[in-house]
Amino acid sequence: MARRKTPPASALGANPDELETRFYEALQRGDIEALMSVWADDDEIVCVHPGGPRVVGAAAIRASFEAIFANGPIPVKPEQVHRLDALSGAVHHLLESIEVPTDEGPRIAWVLATNVYLQTASGWRLVAHHASPGSLQAPEDDSGAATLH
């Protein structure tokens, strides 16, 4: 398996919050290069799409997102982020709101997601994204404890 080139200088040194912003912006644009630039260059990175199997490795993750982007960008927004930050790792659990078309017009679907970031030799990188189906009902805002220490 060919290893990816070093991420662009603009991605080096980013913190987990900046990477998360880049990740969701790339999803919203359907930009596979920008999306993959936030991931670690490691054969053990993992992604689970809602209702899907575990996808392991950069090539497989790239292929899974290319298949998703074949239907267009993903109208997703991160909300209610809860953070657990440490010196060399961070875990963000959040809700993703995704606009989905229905016969009655667009509705918001909610997805539960966990993003795991590690400090690597190339700076902070995403090493795991796990998304699980939520519901079509708006969740209660539980953002009172948004940062855990």
Z-matrix of the N, CA and C atoms (Angstrom, degrees):
N
C 1 1.436
C 2 1.525 1 108.38
N 3 1.303 2 117.47 1 131.36
C 4 1.471 3 121.57 2 179.28
C 5 1.519 4 109.85 3 -76.40
N 6 1.303 5 115.65 4 137.65
C 7 1.457 6 120.19 5 177.84
C 8 1.515 7 108.08 6 -87.08
N 9 1.319 8 115.19 7 147.13
C 10 1.453 9 120.16 8 179.57
C 11 1.513 10 110.45 9 -72.37
N 12 1.314 11 116.07 10 159.04
C 13 1.455 12 121.67 11 175.70
C 14 1.520 13 108.98 12 -69.44
N 15 1.325 14 115.90 13 163.54
C 16 1.453 15 120.85 14 175.84
C 17 1.518 16 109.14 15 -57.51
N 18 1.340 17 118.15 16 137.70
C 19 1.459 18 120.67 17 -179.87
C 20 1.522 19 111.35 18 -57.32
N 21 1.328 20 116.76 19 156.31
C 22 1.462 21 119.96 20 -179.79
C 23 1.521 22 111.19 21 -60.38
N 24 1.337 23 115.76 22 152.29
C 25 1.464 24 120.76 23 -178.29
C 26 1.519 25 111.18 24 -56.02
N 27 1.330 26 117.89 25 -31.43
C 28 1.461 27 120.66 26 -178.80
C 29 1.522 28 111.99 27 -64.30
N 30 1.347 29 117.30 28 -21.40
C 31 1.458 30 120.12 29 -179.68
C 32 1.522 31 112.19 30 -93.21
N 33 1.339 32 117.88 31 -18.79
C 34 1.456 33 120.13 32 -177.55
C 35 1.526 34 110.83 33 -68.62
N 36 1.309 35 115.84 34 140.67
C 37 1.451 36 120.45 35 176.32
C 38 1.511 37 114.89 36 79.60
N 39 1.333 38 118.06 37 -1.45
C 40 1.457 39 120.55 38 178.94
C 41 1.522 40 109.28 39 -64.52
N 42 1.322 41 116.58 40 150.41
C 43 1.460 42 119.93 41 175.08
C 44 1.535 43 108.58 42 -92.79
N 45 1.331 44 118.80 43 170.52
C 46 1.465 45 120.37 44 -177.39
C 47 1.535 46 113.55 45 -56.29
N 48 1.324 47 118.06 46 -38.35
C 49 1.470 48 119.80 47 179.56
C 50 1.527 49 111.04 48 -64.51
N 51 1.333 50 117.09 49 -41.11
C 52 1.473 51 120.54 50 178.44
C 53 1.527 52 110.73 51 -66.33
N 54 1.329 53 116.85 52 -40.79
C 55 1.465 54 119.85 53 178.06
C 56 1.516 55 110.69 54 -63.38
N 57 1.326 56 116.15 55 -41.17
C 58 1.462 57 119.49 56 179.91
C 59 1.527 58 110.68 57 -62.49
N 60 1.324 59 116.69 58 -41.31
C 61 1.464 60 120.32 59 176.66
C 62 1.527 61 109.75 60 -60.14
N 63 1.334 62 117.53 61 -46.19
C 64 1.471 63 121.60 62 179.48
C 65 1.524 64 111.44 63 -62.71
N 66 1.332 65 116.90 64 -39.15
C 67 1.462 66 121.70 65 179.41
C 68 1.526 67 110.53 66 -60.25
N 69 1.338 68 116.38 67 -50.55
C 70 1.464 69 119.43 68 -176.90
C 71 1.523 70 112.28 69 -72.34
N 72 1.324 71 117.92 70 -32.56
C 73 1.472 72 119.74 71 174.26
C 74 1.528 73 110.51 72 -64.58
N 75 1.328 74 117.32 73 -39.80
C 76 1.465 75 120.72 74 178.24
C 77 1.531 76 110.80 75 -64.62
N 78 1.328 77 117.05 76 -39.94
C 79 1.464 78 120.12 77 176.26
C 80 1.529 79 110.46 78 -61.51
N 81 1.333 80 116.30 79 -43.72
C 82 1.464 81 121.21 80 -178.24
C 83 1.525 82 112.27 81 -65.35
N 84 1.337 83 117.26 82 -28.96
C 85 1.468 84 121.67 83 179.67
C 86 1.533 85 112.30 84 -94.36
N 87 1.329 86 117.23 85 -14.28
C 88 1.457 87 120.42 86 -174.08
C 89 1.518 88 111.29 87 68.95
N 90 1.335 89 117.03 88 35.35
C 91 1.463 90 123.69 89 -174.69
C 92 1.525 91 109.87 90 -98.64
N 93 1.334 92 116.31 91 97.82
C 94 1.460 93 120.64 92 -175.19
C 95 1.522 94 112.68 93 -65.24
N 96 1.338 95 118.18 94 -37.04
C 97 1.465 96 119.98 95 -179.69
C 98 1.524 97 111.07 96 -65.72
N 99 1.315 98 117.06 97 -46.03
C 100 1.469 99 120.83 98 178.09
C 101 1.526 100 110.30 99 -63.60
N 102 1.325 101 116.84 100 -39.73
C 103 1.461 102 121.10 101 179.85
C 104 1.523 103 110.77 102 -62.25
N 105 1.324 104 116.61 103 -47.69
C 106 1.463 105 119.68 104 -177.10
C 107 1.529 106 112.31 105 -71.46
N 108 1.334 107 118.32 106 -20.83
C 109 1.468 108 119.93 107 -179.57
C 110 1.524 109 112.52 108 -69.33
N 111 1.328 110 118.49 109 -17.73
C 112 1.467 111 119.60 110 178.92
C 113 1.531 112 111.77 111 -86.93
N 114 1.335 113 117.26 112 -16.67
C 115 1.463 114 121.17 113 -177.70
C 116 1.525 115 111.36 114 -79.86
N 117 1.324 116 116.21 115 149.64
C 118 1.468 117 121.61 116 173.06
C 119 1.524 118 108.86 117 -67.02
N 120 1.314 119 115.61 118 151.98
C 121 1.458 120 121.85 119 177.00
C 122 1.529 121 107.47 120 -92.86
N 123 1.325 122 115.38 121 77.55
C 124 1.457 123 121.28 122 -172.17
C 125 1.520 124 108.18 123 -146.61
N 126 1.310 125 116.14 124 141.03
C 127 1.468 126 120.22 125 -179.66
C 128 1.521 127 113.07 126 -70.21
N 129 1.318 128 118.41 127 -12.67
C 130 1.464 129 121.33 128 -175.70
C 131 1.524 130 114.29 129 -101.97
N 132 1.346 131 119.34 130 6.88
C 133 1.467 132 119.24 131 177.01
C 134 1.525 133 108.94 132 -64.98
N 135 1.332 134 115.93 133 151.90
C 136 1.465 135 120.99 134 -171.39
C 137 1.526 136 110.80 135 -135.60
N 138 1.334 137 114.81 136 142.04
C 139 1.459 138 121.14 137 175.58
C 140 1.529 139 108.42 138 -138.01
N 141 1.319 140 116.21 139 135.67
C 142 1.463 141 121.86 140 173.50
C 143 1.517 142 106.93 141 -126.40
N 144 1.336 143 115.76 142 116.85
C 145 1.459 144 121.36 143 176.63
C 146 1.528 145 108.17 144 -85.10
N 147 1.338 146 118.24 145 155.31
C 148 1.468 147 120.23 146 -178.92
C 149 1.531 148 112.12 147 -51.80
N 150 1.323 149 115.58 148 121.91
C 151 1.455 150 121.29 149 178.19
C 152 1.517 151 114.18 150 73.29
N 153 1.333 152 117.58 151 6.26
C 154 1.459 153 120.60 152 -176.10
C 155 1.513 154 112.36 153 -105.00
N 156 1.328 155 115.22 154 176.15
C 157 1.467 156 120.44 155 178.17
C 158 1.522 157 110.97 156 -80.58
N 159 1.311 158 115.75 157 171.77
C 160 1.460 159 121.67 158 174.92
C 161 1.527 160 108.13 159 -74.69
N 162 1.335 161 115.85 160 130.87
C 163 1.464 162 122.64 161 179.27
C 164 1.526 163 105.99 162 -113.29
N 165 1.339 164 117.65 163 123.73
C 166 1.459 165 122.18 164 -174.13
C 167 1.529 166 110.13 165 -118.97
N 168 1.325 167 115.48 166 132.88
C 169 1.460 168 121.74 167 175.88
C 170 1.517 169 112.64 168 96.66
N 171 1.337 170 114.63 169 150.17
C 172 1.463 171 120.73 170 -175.51
C 173 1.523 172 112.79 171 -60.78
N 174 1.325 173 118.31 172 -42.51
C 175 1.465 174 120.62 173 -177.89
C 176 1.524 175 111.07 174 -64.26
N 177 1.318 176 116.90 175 -43.46
C 178 1.466 177 120.59 176 -179.82
C 179 1.529 178 111.22 177 -68.24
N 180 1.335 179 116.43 178 -39.91
C 181 1.468 180 119.80 179 178.71
C 182 1.522 181 109.98 180 -64.89
N 183 1.317 182 116.16 181 -43.70
C 184 1.468 183 120.32 182 177.58
C 185 1.532 184 110.37 183 -58.21
N 186 1.321 185 116.62 184 -47.88
C 187 1.468 186 120.63 185 -179.40
C 188 1.525 187 111.19 186 -60.81
N 189 1.332 188 116.88 187 -38.81
C 190 1.471 189 119.08 188 -179.56
C 191 1.524 190 111.22 189 -65.76
N 192 1.333 191 117.08 190 -40.80
C 193 1.462 192 119.57 191 178.49
C 194 1.530 193 111.62 192 -72.95
N 195 1.332 194 117.91 193 -34.08
C 196 1.469 195 119.59 194 175.60
C 197 1.528 196 110.16 195 -60.96
N 198 1.328 197 117.15 196 -40.26
C 199 1.464 198 120.95 197 177.97
C 200 1.532 199 110.75 198 -64.74
N 201 1.324 200 117.04 199 -40.40
C 202 1.463 201 120.94 200 178.24
C 203 1.526 202 110.03 201 -66.09
N 204 1.340 203 116.89 202 -45.55
C 205 1.463 204 121.08 203 -178.49
C 206 1.527 205 112.39 204 -67.47
N 207 1.339 206 118.53 205 -17.11
C 208 1.464 207 120.70 206 175.93
C 209 1.525 208 110.74 207 -60.26
N 210 1.341 209 116.46 208 -22.99
C 211 1.467 210 122.06 209 177.00
C 212 1.521 211 112.03 210 -94.21
N 213 1.327 212 117.03 211 3.87
C 214 1.460 213 121.60 212 179.75
C 215 1.515 214 111.26 213 109.38
N 216 1.332 215 115.61 214 172.64
C 217 1.465 216 119.26 215 179.39
C 218 1.529 217 110.73 216 -65.42
N 219 1.312 218 115.16 217 166.53
C 220 1.465 219 120.67 218 -178.46
C 221 1.531 220 108.74 219 -103.61
N 222 1.321 221 118.29 220 117.10
C 223 1.471 222 120.99 221 179.83
C 224 1.533 223 111.19 222 -78.21
N 225 1.324 224 116.28 223 71.25
C 226 1.465 225 122.92 224 -173.80
C 227 1.523 226 110.28 225 -114.02
N 228 1.333 227 115.16 226 143.78
C 229 1.459 228 120.97 227 175.76
C 230 1.526 229 108.49 228 -132.76
N 231 1.337 230 117.10 229 132.79
C 232 1.470 231 119.79 230 176.54
C 233 1.522 232 110.00 231 -78.41
N 234 1.323 233 115.87 232 137.35
C 235 1.465 234 121.13 233 179.76
C 236 1.523 235 109.83 234 -141.35
N 237 1.311 236 115.40 235 159.43
C 238 1.467 237 123.27 236 175.67
C 239 1.530 238 112.14 237 46.56
N 240 1.315 239 115.85 238 58.54
C 241 1.465 240 121.45 239 -178.32
C 242 1.530 241 109.81 240 -78.60
N 243 1.322 242 115.83 241 128.84
C 244 1.459 243 122.91 242 171.94
C 245 1.515 244 106.25 243 -110.26
N 246 1.326 245 116.73 244 130.23
C 247 1.463 246 121.11 245 -173.65
C 248 1.528 247 111.73 246 -117.43
N 249 1.307 248 114.51 247 138.41
C 250 1.455 249 122.70 248 169.02
C 251 1.522 250 104.66 249 -123.45
N 252 1.326 251 116.36 250 106.31
C 253 1.459 252 121.66 251 -174.53
C 254 1.519 253 110.23 252 -111.82
N 255 1.325 254 115.54 253 138.51
C 256 1.463 255 122.61 254 175.75
C 257 1.524 256 107.81 255 -133.89
N 258 1.327 257 117.36 256 179.56
C 259 1.455 258 120.79 257 -177.17
C 260 1.524 259 113.48 258 -58.95
N 261 1.329 260 117.96 259 -43.22
C 262 1.461 261 119.52 260 -175.47
C 263 1.526 262 113.18 261 -122.64
N 264 1.322 263 116.77 262 11.87
C 265 1.457 264 119.53 263 179.28
C 266 1.519 265 111.23 264 -153.90
N 267 1.314 266 115.72 265 156.23
C 268 1.464 267 121.53 266 177.34
C 269 1.524 268 108.62 267 -149.06
N 270 1.322 269 115.40 268 140.30
C 271 1.458 270 121.92 269 175.90
C 272 1.521 271 107.01 270 -121.90
N 273 1.327 272 116.11 271 125.32
C 274 1.459 273 121.63 272 177.26
C 275 1.528 274 108.11 273 -116.38
N 276 1.331 275 115.62 274 122.57
C 277 1.461 276 120.42 275 173.70
C 278 1.518 277 105.98 276 -109.28
N 279 1.319 278 116.41 277 131.55
C 280 1.453 279 119.84 278 -174.60
C 281 1.511 280 111.25 279 -149.99
N 282 1.315 281 113.74 280 170.85
C 283 1.453 282 121.23 281 170.85
C 284 1.520 283 107.66 282 -102.38
N 285 1.306 284 116.54 283 138.16
C 286 1.461 285 121.41 284 173.13
C 287 1.524 286 106.97 285 -107.53
N 288 1.323 287 116.28 286 126.75
C 289 1.461 288 119.48 287 172.77
C 290 1.519 289 107.35 288 -98.75
N 291 1.320 290 115.49 289 128.13
C 292 1.458 291 121.11 290 -177.10
C 293 1.525 292 108.21 291 -126.16
N 294 1.318 293 115.56 292 125.34
C 295 1.459 294 120.06 293 177.71
C 296 1.523 295 108.98 294 -78.75
N 297 1.332 296 115.99 295 122.59
C 298 1.461 297 121.12 296 -179.94
C 299 1.526 298 109.30 297 -122.64
N 300 1.330 299 116.55 298 138.43
C 301 1.463 300 118.85 299 177.69
C 302 1.530 301 110.47 300 -75.56
N 303 1.317 302 116.27 301 140.75
C 304 1.465 303 122.07 302 173.97
C 305 1.523 304 107.68 303 -134.27
N 306 1.321 305 116.60 304 172.03
C 307 1.467 306 120.70 305 178.00
C 308 1.523 307 111.26 306 -61.95
N 309 1.330 308 116.65 307 -27.72
C 310 1.465 309 121.82 308 179.81
C 311 1.523 310 112.52 309 -89.69
N 312 1.312 311 117.37 310 4.01
C 313 1.460 312 121.48 311 -176.72
C 314 1.510 313 110.41 312 109.88
N 315 1.344 314 116.78 313 177.40
C 316 1.462 315 119.52 314 -177.47
C 317 1.531 316 112.18 315 -63.56
N 318 1.326 317 115.22 316 141.01
C 319 1.466 318 122.19 317 174.99
C 320 1.515 319 108.10 318 -131.41
N 321 1.303 320 114.61 319 163.95
C 322 1.461 321 120.74 320 177.69
C 323 1.526 322 108.67 321 -100.76
N 324 1.321 323 115.47 322 126.34
C 325 1.463 324 121.75 323 171.71
C 326 1.519 325 106.86 324 -103.77
N 327 1.312 326 116.58 325 146.31
C 328 1.462 327 121.91 326 -178.68
C 329 1.515 328 109.47 327 -110.26
N 330 1.319 329 115.44 328 135.36
C 331 1.460 330 122.78 329 178.36
C 332 1.524 331 107.26 330 -124.36
N 333 1.319 332 116.74 331 138.25
C 334 1.463 333 122.42 332 175.22
C 335 1.522 334 107.31 333 -91.52
N 336 1.319 335 117.06 334 128.19
C 337 1.470 336 119.68 335 -176.59
C 338 1.521 337 111.42 336 -133.87
N 339 1.317 338 114.91 337 147.87
C 340 1.455 339 122.73 338 173.04
C 341 1.519 340 107.49 339 -127.29
N 342 1.333 341 116.61 340 127.54
C 343 1.460 342 123.26 341 176.96
C 344 1.517 343 108.19 342 -117.23
N 345 1.326 344 116.71 343 130.25
C 346 1.462 345 122.19 344 -178.84
C 347 1.525 346 108.15 345 -115.17
N 348 1.336 347 115.93 346 127.64
C 349 1.457 348 122.91 347 -178.38
C 350 1.521 349 109.10 348 -118.92
N 351 1.344 350 116.29 349 141.47
C 352 1.460 351 121.83 350 175.11
C 353 1.524 352 109.72 351 -127.26
N 354 1.323 353 114.94 352 147.35
C 355 1.459 354 121.01 353 172.97
C 356 1.525 355 106.74 354 -78.74
N 357 1.332 356 117.27 355 121.29
C 358 1.459 357 121.69 356 -178.91
C 359 1.529 358 109.20 357 -119.44
N 360 1.324 359 116.90 358 179.17
C 361 1.466 360 121.17 359 176.67
C 362 1.531 361 111.02 360 -62.05
N 363 1.336 362 117.66 361 -22.60
C 364 1.466 363 122.61 362 178.51
C 365 1.521 364 112.38 363 -98.06
N 366 1.331 365 117.57 364 12.92
C 367 1.463 366 121.34 365 -177.27
C 368 1.521 367 110.24 366 98.55
N 369 1.308 368 117.01 367 -168.88
C 370 1.458 369 121.89 368 -179.71
C 371 1.522 370 109.42 369 -67.69
N 372 1.327 371 116.27 370 139.24
C 373 1.454 372 121.92 371 179.17
C 374 1.529 373 110.35 372 -144.03
N 375 1.314 374 114.88 373 149.57
C 376 1.463 375 122.27 374 174.44
C 377 1.526 376 107.97 375 -76.30
N 378 1.334 377 117.16 376 130.05
C 379 1.462 378 120.42 377 178.43
C 380 1.522 379 112.28 378 -117.59
N 381 1.328 380 117.36 379 -16.13
C 382 1.464 381 120.12 380 177.81
C 383 1.522 382 110.06 381 -154.39
N 384 1.313 383 115.17 382 136.51
C 385 1.468 384 123.14 383 172.74
C 386 1.518 385 105.92 384 -132.32
N 387 1.333 386 116.33 385 119.52
C 388 1.461 387 121.22 386 -179.86
C 389 1.516 388 107.27 387 -125.62
N 390 1.328 389 116.32 388 118.54
C 391 1.462 390 121.56 389 -179.83
C 392 1.524 391 109.40 390 -120.10
N 393 1.325 392 115.62 391 133.47
C 394 1.458 393 122.17 392 -179.87
C 395 1.514 394 109.66 393 -122.54
N 396 1.327 395 116.91 394 145.50
C 397 1.472 396 118.93 395 179.06
C 398 1.518 397 111.12 396 -57.99
N 399 1.316 398 115.09 397 139.24
C 400 1.462 399 121.48 398 175.37
C 401 1.522 400 108.79 399 -105.91
N 402 1.328 401 116.15 400 -118.07
C 403 1.459 402 120.00 401 -178.79
C 404 1.522 403 109.73 402 -149.38
N 405 1.316 404 116.14 403 176.63
C 406 1.460 405 121.26 404 175.20
C 407 1.523 406 110.68 405 -91.75
N 408 1.330 407 117.59 406 -2.79
C 409 1.460 408 121.17 407 178.08
C 410 1.519 409 109.72 408 -92.43
N 411 1.326 410 116.02 409 139.87
C 412 1.461 411 120.09 410 178.28
C 413 1.520 412 109.83 411 -65.88
N 414 1.334 413 116.98 412 128.45
C 415 1.465 414 119.79 413 177.89
C 416 1.519 415 110.79 414 -74.74
N 417 1.321 416 115.43 415 157.52
C 418 1.456 417 119.71 416 174.29
C 419 1.519 418 108.50 417 -70.07
N 420 1.322 419 116.01 418 144.75
C 421 1.476 420 120.02 419 178.20
C 422 1.521 421 108.13 420 -78.61
N 423 1.320 422 115.92 421 112.56
C 424 1.460 423 121.70 422 179.16
C 425 1.516 424 110.18 423 -110.38
N 426 1.332 425 116.25 424 35.39
C 427 1.460 426 120.75 425 -173.33
C 428 1.526 427 114.00 426 -79.08
N 429 1.296 428 118.59 427 9.14
C 430 1.459 429 120.21 428 179.05
C 431 1.499 430 113.67 429 -61.75
N 432 1.335 431 117.93 430 -28.33
C 433 1.464 432 122.28 431 179.51
C 434 1.519 433 109.49 432 -119.00
N 435 1.324 434 116.65 433 59.65
C 436 1.462 435 121.50 434 -171.87
C 437 1.521 436 113.52 435 -72.37
N 438 1.332 437 118.99 436 -23.77
C 439 1.455 438 120.64 437 179.13
C 440 1.518 439 109.83 438 -122.59
N 441 1.327 440 115.51 439 128.06
C 442 1.466 441 120.66 440 179.29
C 443 1.514 442 108.59 441 -107.66
N 444 1.307 443 116.88 442 137.04
C 445 1.477 444 120.76 443 177.58
C 446 1.495 445 109.52 444 -127.74
